[in-house]
Amino acid sequence: MAKVQANTKIESTAPPPMWKGFLQGSVGAMVGGAAAHPLDVLKVRMQIQGEGVVGARLNSFGMATQMVAKEGVTSLYDGLTASLLR
């Protein structure tokens, strides 16, 4: 059996380079933006639907279904590159 030492010293290490923090923050913001982008596209489409036209309006589920049926799944990610580069 191996012995486990109770008095092991933990050596402190130097803090990570600053660029790693910037990179982690940038990647995190891009992932968050990509996850929230379809909801933003739905919101904008719902805001502009039927401007000046009298009639029934779609809810968010109906709008998403219509977008995917007519334009494909990628329509939920229209304009994503501009959002990511912001």
N, C-alpha and C positions, 0 to 999 in steps of 0.2 A: 504494500500500500504506500502511496505517496504522502508525504507530510505536508500539511498546510501551515504556512507560517502566519502567525497572527500579527506580527509587527512589520508589515511590508510598507515601504515608503513609496508614496506616489510623487513622482517628479513632475513639477510644473513645466508646461511647454509654452512656447511663445504663442501669442495670439495669432489667429489666421490672418493672412494678408487681406487688406481692405478690398481688393478687387473681388474676392470671393463673396463678400457680403453684397456688393453691388450686383454680381451675377445672380446670386440666389434671389435677391429682391426682384430683379428684372424677370427672371423665369417664373417666379410666383405670380407676379402681376399679369404676365402673358397667359398663364394657365387660368387664372381667375377671369380675365377678360374673355378668353375663348369659351369658358363655361357659361358666362352670363350673356354672351352676345346673342344667341337665339332668342332669349327673352326680350332683349332690347329691340330686335328686329320685329318681333310680334307686336310690341308696344307701339312702335312707329307705324306699322301697317294698320293697326286698329285705330290709331289717331287720325290717319288720313283716309280711311275707308269711307266712301260715300259722301265726301265733302260736296255740299250743294245738291245732294240727291236725297229725296225723301224715301224712306223704306227701312227695312229691317237691317240691323247691324249684326255682325258676327261676334261671338265671344272669343276668348283667347284659344280655346280648344278648336272651335270651328275655323278660326283663321289659320291656325297651324295645320289643320287637316287640309284646308283648301290650298295652302301654299305648297305642301308636300305633294298633293295630288296633281296640281297644275305645273309646278316648277321643279319639283324634285326636292330631296332632302337638303341638297346644297343651298337652296334658297334661304334656309335659316342662317347660313353663314355668309350671305352677301355682305361685302364691305368689311370683312374680318381683318384683312391686312391693314387697312387704314386704322382700325381700332388697336391692333397690336403695335403699330409703329408710333402710336401716340404716347 
